[in-house]
């Protein structure tokens, strides 16, 4: 008998890994790496000339004894509360645009990114991402809970919603036979319920303000994002978009219209002044 020669299979990244790779890279580049760099710098005497020596915990002891720290913390709190009240809508609109484009062009995006065989997962991508138009702009309010040390009630609510999320996912993926769509739907439903029914109301309670301002902003963001998604779907109905250059042109067109409508009809005067200050030709 002759032994069958063994063949080594080259390792290839799975489609799931390719699907998650952009999000993983963003997390590493914008969260993990900065945290590590900041931790290392905090243990040195780095100055504006980029000269440094290892000093251990000396910076933390000096920070504890600095008499200006209470004023710095107070100014930080004022800045957080002011930006939450004045610029929350503008930030939400900025964050909602790429989400709307991804949902509106989900099939051609998957076709160009992963290949023609993945276009069928467009509805799954839509289900996983559409709710982020509401749940991502609400994230600054989560920082408010940390800044005011009001984390006990949100922690309990998050735990309860997490258990409910698991139960709903098991029901939708099992008896209802939605499979992957059931898991995605459960996460979208529970996260949206938490961030629509609890987070704005609790933030308004902490700030001593009416929750109506937050619900108004969420409604505006959701409305503009929904219209943008419908516009993208309409373009797909009339135009064959299947390549990166076509996606870029269509995305830029929708983004320009989105920005014009948001600037003219939705942003407040304070937010318009902020936009004009950031745009070079708007300063004149």
N, C-alpha and C positions, 0 to 999 in steps of 0.2 A: 504494500500500500504506500502510496506517495502522499506525503503531507501537503495539504493545500496551503500554498503560501498566503500569509496574512497580509492584508492590505490596510494600510493606515489611512483613515479618512481625515482629510484636512478639516480643521475646525472652521466653521463658517458661522457668522452671527445670525441668530434666528430672526425672523421677521418681527417678533415681539421686541427684541432688543433694539432693532432698528427703529421701531415705532417709538420706543421710550428714550432713545439716545439723545435727541435734542433737549428734552426736559432735563435729563440727567446732566448734560453738559452745562445747561443754564444754572442748575442748582450748584454744581461744583464751582463754576467760574464766578458766579455772583454771590454765593453764600459761603460755601466751605472754604475756598481759598482766601477771601477777605477776612473771615474769622480767624484763620490760622495766622495770616500776616499780622493782623491787629494784636493777636495774643503774643506773638514774638516781639513786636515793636514795644509793647507795654512793659517788657522786661529789660529794655535797653534805655540808654540816654540819647537816643537819636535826636538831632537838632536840624535846623534848616540847612546846614551845610552837609547833611547826610553823614556826619561823624557820630559814631555811637560806641558805647561800651556796655557790657552786660551789668545790670544793676539789681537784678532780682526783683523783689517786691518793694523796692525803695519808692517807686513812683506811686504805688497804692497807699503807702504810709503818708507820703507828702500830700496826696489828694485828700486823705482823711483829715489832715490838719489845716488845709487851706481854708481861710475865712471867706473866700469868694464863692465856694461851692454852693452854699445855700442860695445865693443870688443867681448863680448859673442854673440851678435846678428850677428855681421859680421862673426864670425867663424861658427855659425849655418848656415848662408846663404851659405858659401863656402862648408860646409859639405853636405847640401841639393843638391846643384848643382853638386858636384862631384859624389855623390852616384847615382844621376839620370843618369849621363852620363856613369858611369863605371859599376854599378851593377844593372841597370834596367833590363837587359836581364836575369841575374841569378835569380832575384826575380820573374820575370814573369814565368820562367820555373818551379820554386818551386810551385807557386800558380796554374799553369795550370795542374799539375799532379793530385791532388785529383779531380779536375773538370773532367778531362778526364776519370778517373776511375769511377766516378759516372755516367757519360754519357755512357760509354762503358758497364757497368754492371747494367744499370738502371732497367731492369726487375727483375733479381735475387735480387737486392738490395731492391726493393719495396716488393718483395715476402717475404724476410726474415724480413724486418722491420715492415711492416703493415699487411702482410697476403697475401695469394694466390689471393684474389679477386682484389688486387691493381696492379698486374703485367700488366694489360691492360693499365695502365697509364704511362708505360715506355716511350712512345713517347712524352708525355706531359712533363715529367721530363727532357728528353733529350732536348726538345725545350726551356725549362726554364733555363737550366744550360749550354748548349754547348757554347753559346755566351760569357759566363763569362771567357772563356779561353783568350779572347781578352780584355774584359771590366774590369776584375779585375786587370791584370797587368798594365793597364793604370792609375790606381788610384794614384800612386805616383806623376804623373804629375798634378793632381788636387791640391795636396798640394803645388806645385810650384805657382799656382795662388794665394793662400792665402799668401804664404811667400813673394811674390813680390807686393801684394796688386793690382793684376790685376784681378779683379772679375766682373767688370761691363759687359764686352763683354761676358764672359762665362755665366753670369746670364741671359742675354738676349737670348743667344743661347739655354740655358737650358729651359727657359720658352717657346720659340717657339717650341722646340722639344717635350716638354711635351704636348702642345696643339695638335701637329701633332700626337703624340702617342695616345691621346684620340680619335681623329678622325679616325685614322687607326684601332684602336681596335673596334670602333663601326661598321666600314665597314666590317671588317673580321669576327666579331662575329655575325653580323646581316645579311646583304644581301649575303655575301659569305658563311654563315652558317658553319663557323669553330668553333663556340662556344668558349669553354675554350681555344682551340688551337689558335684561332684568337687573344684572349687577350694576350696570352703568346708570340705569334709571333710578335704582334705589339710592345710590350716592347723590345723584342730582336732586332728587326730591327732598331728601332729608337735609342736605346742606342748604338748599334754598329755603326750606321751611324755617330752619334755625336762623339764617341770616336775614330773613324778611320779617318773621314774627317775633324774634327775641332780640337780636343784636341791636337794631336801631332803637327799640324801645328802652333797652337797658342803657345804651349810650346817652339817650336823651335824659334818662333819670339821673345818671352820673353828672351830666353837664347842667342839670336843672333847666333844660330847654324842652320845647315841644317836639315830639317825634315826627310831627307833620313835615318838617323841613327835610328830614332824611327820606321819608316815604315819597315826597315830591321828587327828590333827586333820583331815587331808584326808579321811579316810574318814567322819568324823562330819559334816563340812560337805557332802560329796557326798551322804551318806545323807539328811540333813535337806532339802537342796535337791531331791533326787529325789522325796521324799515330798510336798513342797510343789507340785512340778510336777504330780504325779499328782492331787493334790487340786484344783488348778486345772482340769485336764482333766476331772475328775469333775464339777465345777460346770458346765462347758460342756456336758457330756452331759445334765444335767437342767435347766439354766436357759438361756434365750435371752439371751446377753450380746452386745450389738452397739453400745452407745453409751458415751460417756465416763463418764456418771454411774453406769451399771451396772458398768463396769470399776472405777471408784473404790470402790464399795461392796464388790464381790467382793474386790478387792485389799486393802482394809482388813481384811476378815474373815479372809482367809488370813494377813495379816501379824500380826494379833493372836494367832491360834493358833500361828503360827510363833514369835513372841516368847515366848509362855507356855511352849511345849515346850522351847525353847532355854534359857530361864532356869531352869526347874525340873529339867531332866534332863541338860543338856549342859555348861553353864558351870561352871567351878570356883568355889570359895568366894571366891578373890581377885577373879575377874571379876564375881561377884555383888556384892561390896562396891563395885567400881568403878561398876557400873550403879546401885546405890542412891545412890551419891554424886552421880551425874549427874541423878537424878530428884528433883524437889523434895520430893514426899511420901514419898520413901524415906529421907530424912535424919533423920526424927524417930525 
